[in-house]
Amino acid sequence: MDKGSPDAEHTSKEVTIVISRKVKPGYEKEYDEWLRRYLMLEKKVPGYVGATIITQGSTNSAIRHIIYRFSDKASLDAWENSEEARKQIEEANKSSTRYYERATGLETWFTLPNVKAIVAPPKWKMAIVTFIAAYCISTLVNYILNPFLGRWPLLVSSIIINVILIVSLTYLAMPILSQLLQRWLYPRNV
């Protein structure tokens, strides 16, 4: 494949996948043992970059998020379509259930309650909506907080502004804009 072709550029990008599972009551130990084996197996898969496990809420929560990365989409597809991966998922289904649909990257900001499968809008649409939200929030935060943070060290004020920006994008702006712009973002799903 030619390096200058659009396909070469697309397949050379790292892919991040988020899978959420809800552990069945009483199956916590079985799920944790499965997850340990799954991650050890996955480490040997060509293209595997790494994984992070997040427990939603407290450590006693039944919701687990598996965030894993592959060097490219082809490596991810090869793993997910392998017989071994299918066996692992079947085993996981004994102690847990899928919590939400698979999502990759920023499109998790663009989820809607009445859309069953997450089919991401085109990246250019996601970029426009994200820019609008980030611009509005950062302008407002800078306008309000600049008189207070102007004398603070740049690193500290930058961290405060970015925390406010990310939290506002994740919990306020993107869910609202995704709902308001639903017809434009998801013309086939509405």
MDTraj code that builds the backbone (N, CA, C; nanometers):
import mdtraj as md
import numpy as np

residues = "MET ASP LYS GLY SER PRO ASP ALA GLU HIS THR SER LYS GLU VAL THR ILE VAL ILE SER ARG LYS VAL LYS PRO GLY TYR GLU LYS GLU TYR ASP GLU TRP LEU ARG ARG TYR LEU MET LEU GLU LYS LYS VAL PRO GLY TYR VAL GLY ALA THR ILE ILE THR GLN GLY SER THR ASN SER ALA ILE ARG HIS ILE ILE TYR ARG PHE SER ASP LYS ALA SER LEU ASP ALA TRP GLU ASN SER GLU GLU ALA ARG LYS GLN ILE GLU GLU ALA ASN LYS SER SER THR ARG TYR TYR GLU ARG ALA THR GLY LEU GLU THR TRP PHE THR LEU PRO ASN VAL LYS ALA ILE VAL ALA PRO PRO LYS TRP LYS MET ALA ILE VAL THR PHE ILE ALA ALA TYR CYS ILE SER THR LEU VAL ASN TYR ILE LEU ASN PRO PHE LEU GLY ARG TRP PRO LEU LEU VAL SER SER ILE ILE ILE ASN VAL ILE LEU ILE VAL SER LEU THR TYR LEU ALA MET PRO ILE LEU SER GLN LEU LEU GLN ARG TRP LEU TYR PRO ARG ASN VAL".split()
xyz = np.array([
    [0.0852, -0.1181, 0.0000],
    [0.0000, 0.0000, 0.0000],
    [0.0891, 0.1235, 0.0000],
    [0.0543, 0.2227, -0.0806],
    [0.1315, 0.3457, -0.0930],
    [0.1154, 0.4299, 0.0326],
    [0.2289, 0.4789, 0.0864],
    [0.2233, 0.5573, 0.2105],
    [0.1441, 0.6853, 0.1940],
    [0.1384, 0.7392, 0.0735],
    [0.0671, 0.8638, 0.0516],
    [-0.0821, 0.8455, 0.0334],
    [-0.1271, 0.7221, 0.0200],
    [-0.2696, 0.7002, -0.0038],
    [-0.3499, 0.7232, 0.1234],
    [-0.4770, 0.7619, 0.1099],
    [-0.5618, 0.7835, 0.2283],
    [-0.5755, 0.6571, 0.3121],
    [-0.5787, 0.5381, 0.2473],
    [-0.5919, 0.4134, 0.3223],
    [-0.4709, 0.3897, 0.4108],
    [-0.3502, 0.4213, 0.3594],
    [-0.2283, 0.4019, 0.4393],
    [-0.2298, 0.4929, 0.5607],
    [-0.2745, 0.6168, 0.5418],
    [-0.2800, 0.7102, 0.6543],
    [-0.3806, 0.6632, 0.7576],
    [-0.4958, 0.6128, 0.7125],
    [-0.6016, 0.5689, 0.8046],
    [-0.5574, 0.4472, 0.8857],
    [-0.4925, 0.3491, 0.8208],
    [-0.4578, 0.2268, 0.8913],
    [-0.3370, 0.2439, 0.9816],
    [-0.2621, 0.3542, 0.9685],
    [-0.1435, 0.3707, 1.0510],
    [-0.1745, 0.4385, 1.1840],
    [-0.2971, 0.4732, 1.2089],
    [-0.3325, 0.5449, 1.3313],
    [-0.3716, 0.4489, 1.4418],
    [-0.3293, 0.4836, 1.5638],
    [-0.3639, 0.4039, 1.6811],
    [-0.5145, 0.4089, 1.7044],
    [-0.5698, 0.2976, 1.7494],
    [-0.7128, 0.2861, 1.7745],
    [-0.7333, 0.2586, 1.9234],
    [-0.8247, 0.3346, 1.9853],
    [-0.8590, 0.3148, 2.1259],
    [-1.0031, 0.2668, 2.1335],
    [-1.0250, 0.1605, 2.2076],
    [-1.1568, 0.1001, 2.2196],
    [-1.1990, 0.1032, 2.3662],
    [-1.3257, 0.1375, 2.3908],
    [-1.3807, 0.1355, 2.5261],
    [-1.4932, 0.0328, 2.5279],
    [-1.4796, -0.0665, 2.6148],
    [-1.5846, -0.1666, 2.6318],
    [-1.6234, -0.1654, 2.7788],
    [-1.7512, -0.1546, 2.8039],
    [-1.7995, -0.1508, 2.9421],
    [-1.8796, -0.2773, 2.9703],
    [-1.8556, -0.3347, 3.0876],
    [-1.9248, -0.4571, 3.1275],
    [-1.9773, -0.4413, 3.2695],
    [-2.0897, -0.5040, 3.2944],
    [-2.1481, -0.5047, 3.4290],
    [-2.1320, -0.6454, 3.4845],
    [-2.0609, -0.6550, 3.5963],
    [-2.0344, -0.7846, 3.6580],
    [-2.1620, -0.8331, 3.7277],
    [-2.1969, -0.9576, 3.7024],
    [-2.3155, -1.0162, 3.7652],
    [-2.2901, -1.0317, 3.9145],
    [-2.3910, -1.0079, 3.9990],
    [-2.3734, -1.0228, 4.1439],
    [-2.3242, -1.1629, 4.1792],
    [-2.2215, -1.1678, 4.2645],
    [-2.1649, -1.2951, 4.3077],
    [-2.0579, -1.3506, 4.2143],
    [-2.0332, -1.2847, 4.1024],
    [-1.9354, -1.3332, 4.0047],
    [-1.8123, -1.2422, 3.9954],
    [-1.7908, -1.1595, 4.0957],
    [-1.6803, -1.0644, 4.0924],
    [-1.5447, -1.1338, 4.0795],
    [-1.5244, -1.2396, 4.1588],
    [-1.3960, -1.3113, 4.1561],
    [-1.3737, -1.3769, 4.0198],
    [-1.4757, -1.4414, 3.9656],
    [-1.4650, -1.5054, 3.8348],
    [-1.4341, -1.4028, 3.7263],
    [-1.5028, -1.2873, 3.7324],
    [-1.4783, -1.1836, 3.6321],
    [-1.3349, -1.1320, 3.6419],
    [-1.2889, -1.1033, 3.7625],
    [-1.1530, -1.0512, 3.7794],
    [-1.0486, -1.1522, 3.7316],
    [-1.0717, -1.2808, 3.7563],
    [-0.9796, -1.3837, 3.7073],
    [-0.9822, -1.3889, 3.5551],
    [-1.1022, -1.3816, 3.4964],
    [-1.1130, -1.3792, 3.3501],
    [-1.0389, -1.2589, 3.2932],
    [-1.0602, -1.1420, 3.3534],
    [-0.9988, -1.0196, 3.3026],
    [-0.8462, -1.0292, 3.3064],
    [-0.7921, -1.0839, 3.4139],
    [-0.6469, -1.1011, 3.4240],
    [-0.5967, -1.1904, 3.3112],
    [-0.6632, -1.3036, 3.2862],
    [-0.6229, -1.3951, 3.1778],
    [-0.6378, -1.3275, 3.0416],
    [-0.7467, -1.2550, 3.0232],
    [-0.7736, -1.1865, 2.8957],
    [-0.6641, -1.0855, 2.8647],
    [-0.6262, -1.0061, 2.9646],
    [-0.5231, -0.9048, 2.9425],
    [-0.3875, -0.9681, 2.9158],
    [-0.3564, -1.0781, 2.9823],
    [-0.2299, -1.1482, 2.9573],
    [-0.2271, -1.2026, 2.8142],
    [-0.3379, -1.2562, 2.7693],
    [-0.3474, -1.3084, 2.6334],
    [-0.3374, -1.1951, 2.5316],
    [-0.4081, -1.0880, 2.5582],
    [-0.4120, -0.9753, 2.4652],
    [-0.2736, -0.9119, 2.4464],
    [-0.1913, -0.9133, 2.5513],
    [-0.0558, -0.8570, 2.5427],
    [0.0275, -0.9236, 2.4341],
    [-0.0044, -1.0471, 2.4001],
    [0.0715, -1.1222, 2.3000],
    [0.0215, -1.0980, 2.1577],
    [-0.0886, -1.0258, 2.1429],
    [-0.1496, -1.0049, 2.0121],
    [-0.0719, -0.8982, 1.9344],
    [-0.0401, -0.9243, 1.8072],
    [0.0303, -0.8243, 1.7265],
    [-0.0499, -0.6938, 1.7178],
    [0.0174, -0.5822, 1.7384],
    [-0.0463, -0.4519, 1.7312],
    [-0.1007, -0.4009, 1.8624],
    [-0.1027, -0.4852, 1.9667],
    [-0.1524, -0.4439, 2.0975],
    [-0.0582, -0.3387, 2.1562],
    [-0.1151, -0.2274, 2.2066],
    [-0.0346, -0.1194, 2.2641],
    [-0.0474, -0.1159, 2.4159],
    [-0.1684, -0.1310, 2.4694],
    [-0.1860, -0.1254, 2.6134],
    [-0.3328, -0.1263, 2.6518],
    [-0.3577, -0.1350, 2.7835],
    [-0.4956, -0.1383, 2.8336],
    [-0.5028, -0.0691, 2.9685],
    [-0.6209, -0.0146, 2.9972],
    [-0.6498, 0.0471, 3.1253],
    [-0.7860, -0.0034, 3.1698],
    [-0.7987, -0.0348, 3.2980],
    [-0.9258, -0.0799, 3.3528],
    [-0.9751, 0.0266, 3.4503],
    [-1.1003, 0.0668, 3.4353],
    [-1.1589, 0.1677, 3.5227],
    [-1.2855, 0.1099, 3.5845],
    [-1.2968, 0.1240, 3.7169],
    [-1.4183, 0.0849, 3.7869],
    [-1.5025, 0.2095, 3.8041],
    [-1.6254, 0.2044, 3.7569],
    [-1.7135, 0.3203, 3.7646],
    [-1.7585, 0.3410, 3.9079],
    [-1.7448, 0.4629, 3.9564],
    [-1.7869, 0.4946, 4.0923],
    [-1.6900, 0.4384, 4.1939],
    [-1.7417, 0.3744, 4.2977],
    [-1.6571, 0.3206, 4.4043],
    [-1.5941, 0.1883, 4.3612],
    [-1.5020, 0.1397, 4.4425],
    [-1.4372, 0.0123, 4.4116],
    [-1.5347, -0.1042, 4.4201],
    [-1.6496, -0.0841, 4.4820],
    [-1.7516, -0.1890, 4.4918],
    [-1.8480, -0.1885, 4.3735],
    [-1.8273, -0.0990, 4.2783],
    [-1.9165, -0.0885, 4.1637],
    [-1.9097, -0.2135, 4.0773],
    [-2.0213, -0.2489, 4.0168],
    [-2.0265, -0.3647, 3.9276],
    [-1.9852, -0.3286, 3.7854],
    [-1.9720, -0.2003, 3.7559],
    [-1.9389, -0.1555, 3.6203],
    [-1.7879, -0.1474, 3.6033],
    [-1.7376, -0.2122, 3.4982],
    [-1.5949, -0.2076, 3.4656],
    [-1.5795, -0.1588, 3.3222],
    [-1.4874, -0.0684, 3.3024],
    [-1.4572, -0.0189, 3.1684],
    [-1.3195, -0.0707, 3.1294],
    [-1.3108, -0.1336, 3.0139],
    [-1.1832, -0.1799, 2.9606],
    [-1.1487, -0.0867, 2.8449],
    [-1.0399, -0.0137, 2.8599],
    [-0.9945, 0.0766, 2.7546],
    [-0.8656, 0.0165, 2.7005],
    [-0.8689, -0.0276, 2.5761],
    [-0.7468, -0.0843, 2.5216],
    [-0.7131, -0.0228, 2.3878],
    [-0.5815, -0.0253, 2.3569],
    [-0.5315, 0.0417, 2.2372],
    [-0.4560, -0.0568, 2.1488],
    [-0.4762, -0.0385, 2.0193],
    [-0.4019, -0.1135, 1.9194],
    [-0.3333, -0.0150, 1.8259],
    [-0.2248, -0.0589, 1.7651],
    [-0.1458, 0.0296, 1.6798],
    [-0.2225, 0.0735, 1.5555],
    [-0.3179, -0.0077, 1.5116],
    [-0.3976, 0.0291, 1.3935],
    [-0.5265, -0.0526, 1.3913],
    [-0.6175, -0.0120, 1.3060],
    [-0.7488, -0.0768, 1.2981],
    [-0.7378, -0.2199, 1.2481],
    [-0.6440, -0.2457, 1.1573],
    [-0.6279, -0.3815, 1.1045],
    [-0.5888, -0.4794, 1.2156],
    [-0.4985, -0.4384, 1.3038],
    [-0.4591, -0.5244, 1.4159],
    [-0.5761, -0.5496, 1.5097],
    [-0.6530, -0.4442, 1.5383],
    [-0.7709, -0.4586, 1.6238],
    [-0.8709, -0.5540, 1.5611],
    [-0.9003, -0.5339, 1.4327],
    [-0.9970, -0.6202, 1.3646],
    [-0.9515, -0.7660, 1.3644],
    [-0.8219, -0.7880, 1.3409],
    [-0.7699, -0.9249, 1.3404],
    [-0.7906, -0.9899, 1.4767],
    [-0.7650, -0.9155, 1.5845],
    [-0.7845, -0.9700, 1.7191],
    [-0.9320, -0.9943, 1.7472],
    [-1.0168, -0.8946, 1.7224],
    [-1.1587, -0.9087, 1.7555],
    [-1.2270, -1.0183, 1.6751],
    [-1.1791, -1.0459, 1.5542],
    [-1.2393, -1.1495, 1.4701],
    [-1.1749, -1.2866, 1.4883],
    [-1.0778, -1.2957, 1.5777],
    [-1.0101, -1.4230, 1.6003],
    [-1.0976, -1.5165, 1.6836],
    [-1.0739, -1.6452, 1.6664],
    [-1.1465, -1.7463, 1.7431],
    [-1.1191, -1.7306, 1.8925],
    [-0.9938, -1.6994, 1.9282],
    [-0.9557, -1.6841, 2.0687],
    [-1.0316, -1.5687, 2.1346],
    [-1.0429, -1.4559, 2.0653],
    [-1.1157, -1.3405, 2.1209],
    [-1.2625, -1.3760, 2.1410],
    [-1.3217, -1.4443, 2.0448],
    [-1.4626, -1.4849, 2.0595],
    [-1.4814, -1.5783, 2.1799],
    [-1.3885, -1.6697, 2.1998],
    [-1.3968, -1.7597, 2.3156],
    [-1.3869, -1.6803, 2.4456],
    [-1.2976, -1.5829, 2.4484],
    [-1.2804, -1.5007, 2.5680],
    [-1.4079, -1.4232, 2.6013],
    [-1.4713, -1.3671, 2.4994],
    [-1.5950, -1.2907, 2.5221],
    [-1.7063, -1.3832, 2.5702],
    [-1.7146, -1.5032, 2.5140],
    [-1.8137, -1.6005, 2.5611],
    [-1.7919, -1.6323, 2.7080],
    [-1.6650, -1.6454, 2.7466],
    [-1.6335, -1.6731, 2.8864],
    [-1.6716, -1.5532, 2.9741],
    [-1.6439, -1.4317, 2.9267],
    [-1.6788, -1.3113, 3.0030],
    [-1.8292, -1.3002, 3.0220],
    [-1.9064, -1.3470, 2.9251],
    [-2.0526, -1.3386, 2.9332],
    [-2.1101, -1.4246, 3.0455],
    [-2.0327, -1.5203, 3.0956],
    [-2.0797, -1.6027, 3.2070],
    [-2.0815, -1.5240, 3.3379],
    [-1.9901, -1.4266, 3.3507],
    [-1.9798, -1.3519, 3.4758],
    [-2.0174, -1.2043, 3.4618],
    [-2.0457, -1.1596, 3.3382],
    [-2.0778, -1.0184, 3.3172],
    [-2.1590, -1.0013, 3.1902],
    [-2.2152, -0.8813, 3.1759],
    [-2.2887, -0.8463, 3.0542],
    [-2.2362, -0.7149, 3.0001],
    [-2.2526, -0.6930, 2.8697],
    [-2.2119, -0.5660, 2.8105],
    [-2.2936, -0.4545, 2.8738],
    [-2.2292, -0.3463, 2.9080],
    [-2.2983, -0.2356, 2.9738],
    [-2.3442, -0.1320, 2.8724],
    [-2.2591, -0.0940, 2.7785],
    [-2.3036, -0.0175, 2.6646],
    [-2.2322, -0.0659, 2.5422],
    [-2.2711, -0.0062, 2.4311],
    [-2.2103, -0.0459, 2.3055],
    [-2.0669, 0.0020, 2.2960],
    [-1.9927, -0.0612, 2.2086],
    [-1.8530, -0.0261, 2.1843],
    [-1.8433, 0.1169, 2.1321],
    [-1.7431, 0.1878, 2.1771],
    [-1.7180, 0.3235, 2.1306],
    [-1.5688, 0.3429, 2.1177],
    [-1.5291, 0.4264, 2.0243],
    [-1.3864, 0.4503, 2.0027],
    [-1.3600, 0.5996, 2.0031],
    [-1.2966, 0.6507, 2.1047],
    [-1.2532, 0.7900, 2.1036],
    [-1.3610, 0.8908, 2.1373],
    [-1.3538, 1.0073, 2.0713],
    [-1.4401, 1.1204, 2.1034],
    [-1.5879, 1.0965, 2.0771],
    [-1.6222, 0.9979, 1.9930],
    [-1.7646, 0.9801, 1.9670],
    [-1.8430, 0.9403, 2.0897],
    [-1.7747, 0.9022, 2.1989],
    [-1.8481, 0.8745, 2.3224],
    [-1.9147, 1.0020, 2.3738],
    [-1.8659, 1.1195, 2.3314],
    [-1.9323, 1.2453, 2.3647],
    [-2.0609, 1.2612, 2.2848],
    [-2.0728, 1.1867, 2.1758],
    [-2.1836, 1.2035, 2.0833],
    [-2.2815, 1.0875, 2.0933],
    [-2.3131, 1.0446, 2.2141],
    [-2.4081, 0.9357, 2.2310],
    [-2.5447, 0.9908, 2.2682],
    [-2.6455, 0.9243, 2.2218],
    [-2.7827, 0.9668, 2.2471],
    [-2.8608, 0.8517, 2.3082],
    [-2.9510, 0.8804, 2.4032],
    [-3.0228, 0.7722, 2.4706],
    [-3.1118, 0.6914, 2.3778],
    [-3.1636, 0.7492, 2.2707],
    [-3.2555, 0.6769, 2.1841],
    [-3.1872, 0.6145, 2.0626],
    [-3.0561, 0.6166, 2.0555],
    [-2.9828, 0.5534, 1.9470],
    [-2.9201, 0.4268, 2.0038],
    [-2.9627, 0.3100, 1.9551],
    [-2.9190, 0.1822, 2.0117],
    [-2.7690, 0.1587, 1.9925],
    [-2.7212, 0.1606, 1.8697],
    [-2.5796, 0.1357, 1.8440],
    [-2.5087, 0.2681, 1.8229],
    [-2.3884, 0.2760, 1.8736],
    [-2.3110, 0.3964, 1.8550],
    [-2.2470, 0.3901, 1.7173],
    [-2.2971, 0.4705, 1.6269],
    [-2.2363, 0.4870, 1.4963],
    [-2.1887, 0.6303, 1.4941],
    [-2.0604, 0.6476, 1.4990],
    [-2.0037, 0.7812, 1.5132],
    [-2.0364, 0.8674, 1.3931],
    [-2.0654, 0.9945, 1.4190],
    [-2.0811, 1.0864, 1.3067],
    [-1.9455, 1.1060, 1.2403],
    [-1.9426, 1.1623, 1.1200],
    [-1.8138, 1.1876, 1.0550],
    [-1.7255, 1.2747, 1.1444],
    [-1.5948, 1.2531, 1.1354],
    [-1.5016, 1.3255, 1.2220],
    [-1.5097, 1.4756, 1.2012],
    [-1.5383, 1.5211, 1.0795],
    [-1.5464, 1.6655, 1.0560],
    [-1.6652, 1.7256, 1.1311],
    [-1.7753, 1.6519, 1.1429],
    [-1.8891, 1.7016, 1.2199],
    [-1.8554, 1.7032, 1.3693],
    [-1.7881, 1.5978, 1.4154],
    [-1.7474, 1.5927, 1.5557],
    [-1.6533, 1.7083, 1.5874],
    [-1.5623, 1.7391, 1.4945],
    [-1.4668, 1.8489, 1.5157],
    [-1.5387, 1.9831, 1.5246],
    [-1.6365, 2.0056, 1.4392],
    [-1.7110, 2.1327, 1.4414],
    [-1.7847, 2.1493, 1.5740],
    [-1.8568, 2.0466, 1.6160],
    [-1.9336, 2.0546, 1.7403],
    [-1.8396, 2.0705, 1.8602],
    [-1.7303, 1.9950, 1.8622],
    [-1.6340, 2.0057, 1.9716],
    [-1.5716, 2.1449, 1.9761],
    [-1.5378, 2.1996, 1.8584],
    [-1.4807, 2.3341, 1.8541],
    [-1.5789, 2.4369, 1.9104],
    [-1.7040, 2.4295, 1.8680],
    [-1.8049, 2.5246, 1.9167],
    [-1.8153, 2.5177, 2.0686],
    [-1.8260, 2.3964, 2.1218],
    [-1.8392, 2.3797, 2.2668],
    [-1.7141, 2.4268, 2.3403],
    [-1.5971, 2.3855, 2.2934],
    [-1.4719, 2.4223, 2.3604],
    [-1.4468, 2.5725, 2.3532],
    [-1.4756, 2.6312, 2.2394],
    [-1.4550, 2.7757, 2.2239],
    [-1.5452, 2.8536, 2.3205],
    [-1.6721, 2.8179, 2.3240],
    [-1.7660, 2.8886, 2.4118],
    [-1.7271, 2.8735, 2.5592],
    [-1.6955, 2.7509, 2.5992],
    [-1.6607, 2.7275, 2.7401],
    [-1.5300, 2.7971, 2.7761],
    [-1.4267, 2.7816, 2.6930],
    [-1.2967, 2.8411, 2.7275],
    [-1.3035, 2.9937, 2.7279],
    [-1.3800, 3.0521, 2.6366],
    [-1.3951, 3.1979, 2.6354],
    [-1.4652, 3.2445, 2.7627],
    [-1.5725, 3.1779, 2.7990],
    [-1.6471, 3.2142, 2.9196],
    [-1.5621, 3.1961, 3.0455],
    [-1.4926, 3.0840, 3.0552],
    [-1.4082, 3.0568, 3.1728],
    [-1.2958, 3.1596, 3.1822],
    [-1.2304, 3.1879, 3.0705],
    [-1.1236, 3.2888, 3.0720],
    [-1.1768, 3.4270, 3.1104],
    [-1.2931, 3.4634, 3.0605],
    [-1.3520, 3.5936, 3.0917],
    [-1.3831, 3.6048, 3.2418],
    [-1.4392, 3.4983, 3.2970],
    [-1.4789, 3.5006, 3.4383],
    [-1.3589, 3.4871, 3.5318],
    [-1.2688, 3.3937, 3.5005],
    [-1.1610, 3.3618, 3.5941],
    [-1.0321, 3.4413, 3.5723],
    [-1.0166, 3.5056, 3.4591],
    [-0.8918, 3.5774, 3.4309],
    [-0.8557, 3.6812, 3.5375],
    [-0.9512, 3.7589, 3.5889],
    [-0.9141, 3.8542, 3.6941],
    [-0.8592, 3.7859, 3.8203],
    [-0.9049, 3.6639, 3.8476],
    [-0.8593, 3.5925, 3.9669],
    [-0.7306, 3.5131, 3.9422],
    [-0.7202, 3.4536, 3.8234],
    [-0.6069, 3.3664, 3.7942],
    [-0.4915, 3.4380, 3.7256],
    [-0.5106, 3.5643, 3.6899],
    [-0.4081, 3.6390, 3.6164],
    [-0.2747, 3.6473, 3.6877],
    [-0.2750, 3.6466, 3.8193],
    [-0.1511, 3.6593, 3.8968],
    [-0.0915, 3.5233, 3.9341],
    [-0.1640, 3.4168, 3.9077],
    [-0.1176, 3.2827, 3.9414],
    [-0.0162, 3.2346, 3.8384],
    [0.0681, 3.1391, 3.8765],
    [0.1613, 3.0823, 3.7779],
    [0.0839, 3.0199, 3.6612],
    [0.1413, 3.0291, 3.5430],
    [0.0751, 2.9798, 3.4220],
    [0.0353, 2.8326, 3.4334],
    [0.1220, 2.7493, 3.4881],
    [0.0925, 2.6067, 3.5002],
    [-0.0326, 2.5832, 3.5851],
    [-0.0437, 2.6507, 3.6976],
    [-0.1578, 2.6323, 3.7881],
    [-0.2865, 2.6827, 3.7233],
    [-0.2835, 2.8031, 3.6680],
    [-0.4052, 2.8583, 3.6060],
    [-0.4463, 2.7759, 3.4847],
    [-0.3485, 2.7256, 3.4095],
    [-0.3791, 2.6422, 3.2934],
    [-0.4457, 2.5121, 3.3351],
    [-0.3977, 2.4504, 3.4421],
    [-0.4589, 2.3261, 3.4922],
    [-0.6030, 2.3515, 3.5351],
    [-0.6263, 2.4591, 3.6081],
    [-0.7621, 2.4905, 3.6554],
    [-0.8561, 2.5117, 3.5370],
    [-0.8121, 2.5897, 3.4400],
    [-0.8962, 2.6183, 3.3226],
    [-0.9236, 2.4904, 3.2443],
    [-0.8225, 2.4059, 3.2262],
    [-0.8414, 2.2833, 3.1500],
    [-0.9308, 2.1827, 3.2220],
    [-0.9211, 2.1753, 3.3530],
    [-1.0110, 2.0868, 3.4278],
    [-1.1560, 2.1325, 3.4101],
    [-1.1793, 2.2613, 3.4226],
    [-1.3146, 2.3149, 3.4032],
    [-1.3626, 2.2872, 3.2610],
    [-1.2743, 2.3071, 3.1626],
    [-1.3093, 2.2843, 3.0223],
    [-1.3481, 2.1383, 2.9982],
    [-1.2664, 2.0452, 3.0419],
    [-1.2924, 1.9031, 3.0164],
    [-1.4184, 1.8558, 3.0879],
    [-1.4342, 1.8935, 3.2133],
    [-1.5538, 1.8530, 3.2879],
    [-1.6788, 1.9124, 3.2232],
    [-1.6725, 2.0389, 3.1848],
    [-1.7873, 2.1038, 3.1209],
    [-1.8191, 2.0415, 2.9860],
    [-1.7161, 2.0078, 2.9085],
    [-1.7400, 1.9420, 2.7800],
    [-1.8051, 1.8056, 2.8001],
    [-1.7507, 1.7276, 2.8904],
    [-1.7964, 1.5901, 2.9087],
    [-1.9361, 1.5810, 2.9679],
    [-1.9645, 1.6608, 3.0705],
    [-2.0916, 1.6455, 3.1419],
    [-2.1986, 1.7473, 3.1059],
    [-2.1619, 1.8525, 3.0347],
    [-2.2605, 1.9563, 3.0061],
    [-2.2741, 1.9829, 2.8566],
    [-2.1707, 2.0383, 2.7974],
    [-2.1810, 2.0882, 2.6598],
    [-2.2038, 1.9784, 2.5565],
    [-2.1230, 1.8728, 2.5581],
    [-2.1355, 1.7715, 2.4533],
    [-2.2666, 1.6934, 2.4605],
    [-2.3140, 1.6537, 2.5783],
    [-2.4456, 1.5885, 2.5800],
    [-2.5581, 1.6804, 2.5285],
    [-2.5522, 1.8082, 2.5650],
    [-2.6560, 1.9020, 2.5203],
    [-2.6473, 1.9235, 2.3698],
    [-2.5254, 1.9505, 2.3190],
    [-2.5096, 1.9737, 2.1751],
    [-2.5409, 1.8485, 2.0937],
    [-2.5060, 1.7316, 2.1451],
    [-2.5383, 1.6076, 2.0738],
    [-2.6891, 1.5914, 2.0593],
    [-2.7622, 1.6269, 2.1635],
    [-2.9083, 1.6180, 2.1577],
    [-2.9660, 1.7247, 2.0646],
    [-2.9172, 1.8493, 2.0777],
    [-2.9688, 1.9578, 1.9939],
    [-2.9383, 1.9371, 1.8455],
    [-2.8221, 1.8816, 1.8152],
    [-2.7798, 1.8636, 1.6759],
    [-2.7974, 1.7195, 1.6283],
    [-2.8856, 1.6465, 1.6931],
    [-2.9062, 1.5054, 1.6645],
    [-2.9347, 1.4784, 1.5173],
    [-3.0234, 1.5539, 1.4569],
    [-3.0601, 1.5298, 1.3166],
    [-2.9426, 1.5518, 1.2221],
    [-2.8568, 1.6477, 1.2541],
    [-2.7405, 1.6747, 1.1694],
    [-2.6292, 1.5722, 1.1922],
    [-2.6078, 1.5330, 1.3178],
    [-2.5006, 1.4381, 1.3495],
    [-2.5362, 1.2954, 1.3085],
    [-2.6630, 1.2567, 1.3248],
    [-2.7071, 1.1187, 1.3006],
    [-2.8244, 1.1139, 1.2031],
    [-2.8067, 1.1577, 1.0808],
    [-2.9213, 1.1620, 0.9889],
    [-2.9835, 1.0255, 0.9618],
    [-2.9054, 0.9169, 0.9685],
    [-2.9579, 0.7831, 0.9408],
    [-3.0217, 0.7184, 1.0622],
    [-2.9905, 0.7675, 1.1826],
    [-3.0376, 0.7016, 1.3051],
    [-3.1641, 0.7634, 1.3626],
    [-3.2035, 0.8814, 1.3146],
    [-3.3209, 0.9467, 1.3738],
    [-3.4441, 0.9262, 1.2895],
])
top = md.Topology()
chain = top.add_chain()
for i, resn in enumerate(residues, 1):
    res = top.add_residue(resn, chain, resSeq=i)
    for name in ("N", "CA", "C"):
        top.add_atom(name, md.element.get_by_symbol(name[0]), res)
traj = md.Trajectory(xyz[None], top)
